[in-house]
Amino acid sequence: MRVQCVLCDTIHELEDDSPLAKKLRNRPIHTYMCETCNDRITTKTLERLATGKFRFFRSSSSIDEEL
């Protein structure tokens, strides 16, 4: 299965039997992000978290509790 990364627009090949390919095929709302973009976003997010000025909401329940 050919997939295209949402951020860098590179085209990758996935095995047709892989769980990710099945998820992308059955649920069109899900998008593919390559490993390099995923790693880049992870490191940037961790750097922002380390500054202490960035609030990371993991679920909507924490937002509701503050209101």
CORDA-V799867 format. One record per backbone hydrogen bond with DSSP energy under -1.0 kcal/mol. NH is the residue of the N-H (numbers start at 1). CO is the residue of the C=O. If there is no record, write none. Layout:
NH/CO
NH/CO
This chain:
3/12
5/10
6/32
12/3
14/1
18/15
22/18
23/19
24/20
25/21
26/22
27/23
30/27
38/34
39/35
40/36
41/37
42/38
43/39
44/40
45/41
46/42
47/43
48/44
49/45
50/46
64/60
65/61
